[in-house]
């Protein structure tokens, strides 16, 4: 199998802006970036560990099988769908 650049289209196939994730991360570490490399890495490591711990705690306290936001949206869609009329095509 050979890869050729001519077979790829130049436009993106995804609407998600991955740049938002990197911009968010960069805004979080702005203070750490002014420190020496080892101190910067330790501060970023500490931030990531704290964030993971918070998320882990939230996940442990969660009792349902569906996440809260998704559950709310599903409930809204269920309520709205009561007025739908099924049709056979």
Number of C-alpha atoms within 10 A of each C-alpha: 3 3 7 7 7 7 7 8 8 8 6 7 7 7 6 8 8 9 9 10 10 11 10 10 12 13 10 13 15 11 11 16 15 10 12 9 11 9 13 17 15 12 17 17 12 12 14 12 12 12 12 12 12 12 11 12 11 10 11 9 8 12 8 8 7 11 11 11 9 10 13 12 11 13 12 11 11 11 10 10 10 8 8 7 6 6 5 3 3
